[in-house]
Amino acid sequence: MSLIGTFLIVGILPDGGLLTGQAGGNARGEELWVARAQAVRAAVQRVADSVLTVELVGVSEPVSGELAADAPTVAVAIDDQRHFLASALVTRGNPTSILLVTPAGRRVVAKVVAQDHSRQVVLLRAEEPVIGADAEIPPVELWDGEAVVGQTVIAVGRHPGSQTAAVSTGILSGAERNWGLALQTDARVSSAFYGGPLIDLYGRVLGIIVPMVPDGGAEDETSWYDSGIAFAIPSRSLSARLPRLVLGEDIRRGLIGIVAKESDPYVESTEIAAVRPRSPAARADLQAGDQLVSIDDVEVRSHREIKQLLGGRDAGESIRLGILRDQQTLEQELVLAETIPPLVPQRIGITVRQQTVTADEPTEVASPDEDDASVDGGDVDATEWVVSGLIAGSPADGKVQVGDRIRTLDGNPIEDVASLRRQVFAADPDQPLALSVVRAGEQLDIELTSVPIAAIDPQSLPTSLDHASGPDEKWEIREFTVPDLGNAARLIGPSRPEGAPRASEEVAGRLGLMVLLADPGETDLQKLATPWLEVAQAQGTVICFVAPTAEDRWTPDEIDVPRRLAAAIRQSHDIDPVRQVIGGAGKGPGGALALAAAILRPGTFQGLSVRGDIRPPGGVRLRENDPAAPLQLWVIPGDDGEAPSWGETLQKLGYPVLIGTPEPAALLSWGRSLATI
């Protein structure tokens, strides 16, 4: 309740005006709230009869998570052709039958006509007449206007067996959320609202409420129900796609096939690190090193803006791109694809280190026009990328040499190791890579054919990844705490007397990091850690064992615990950011939460170690491996000795999956191999 002068605000109209009444004591205040309730009731009455309960029969795929697969949900009538819009909740458990239940209790079988997989909306058609002038269910009209952030909105649903609508009010708190797809409201909604309309105070349908969370926001789409954060697909967006849905055409998100140079999408850069083979971007001749400057004449300055503009585009749509290449602006038109051939992550078998040449230190740098040239460093320090190690038997072995200074890959200047890594990771296995290096003052062009990551033995490591403890450096097991985290943790890592120097990176190398989640009930973390101490020091890997706060389970709220622990450990240890691994310390829920954390929180961990007999959380939405934040898997066969069925699914989504052993030495050696390119 808000007061302005002597007026009480009881609602915010769609045009931004205030629905107010004069305040005058408790009695007058009560009258105003009654007036507000009457306004809401009148708006709801315009659509309530169009909202039907949905019953799901014969759910064959049980789904874990916040909601059961057969949770009650609703559908809304949209025309006189027996069509209803519902949320993806109706198909979530693959039911054998879908029933529409009228407020009077009549049940009618409905069939799925088509689904918009991007927007979590399903079009149903009743097999008997229930809509129209001669039937009991009137259709609603999807409003084609523009919703205003801040206006009062009303979510309308229906609980099973109820003859009255369920109502939840709030404000419209955002538009074009979830990468341009949805409206956001603070109205509290449960499954009984999914598929129902979101309306304004005039009763106009602004959108259809759907189970949706932002990328990485939760384990499944329904985890935020009844949280005060809800999403609805705008009516205008639905109206534009209804003709295709009515014809039975499924709609999917449009894919372009570019790999961002920057891992942080908010960085002001639109440079492309790699182009996915056989993608729309490849067919349009986009190249690594190109910068996207516009999409359909709308300027873009970051990959976040690119994702925002493309998030609401569908497969089959044409877009026009402005490309900056070699200081020239080009225009390319392409058609977004429904699918892109699966990513097969690649490796050439090198490690690379950064070398800084000071301003007063001359260095030989090959000129594009001269075979040998000596150039002074000038007034600014120069950065070079030098090959520091080679894997025996890899594509680079025998062609590349330690000490080679990398200049370009496929003609693209190397500005940092991360972009080089991403470009190789997403390389086309059918096309050779052109690597340009400087060796002894001479420029050499080397052709390499990359191989899948899994094709190189993870135990075959270059000496550049060897670890040497510094003087007076002692590795030990100690308690580790992070403010505001109640989880018990033990850390294996180096401990040096105060003021004692650490071995230089040239000698010792940077450290790896592994966070292992103990199973519930495992309280002796010291006992878990002890067998790992010696091998952790030998392989230069800091290991953190962590237990859940509850004795009997890991909770969904603890999904960010590993990420926060890793951030705290990096503050006191020189951790290589590409050698961070998460895994389970046992056979049960610890590994399951590790899998969820690795996939739903991409970017922190580059490796995931789990047993094959764990049960992945049922609500985890598997997504394609992102070359900008890649993840590799080390899967330990379960007690039956078999590889997990879900491992094949992850491979199809571009995750390198290696079948390994639980031996600490082998596991940590694989973790070190994550640093190779």
Summary of the structure (lengths in Angstrom):
residues: 677
radius of gyration: 29.0
end to end distance: 58.9
largest distance: 92.0
contacts: 2306
relative contact order: 0.08
helix: 20%
strand: 33%
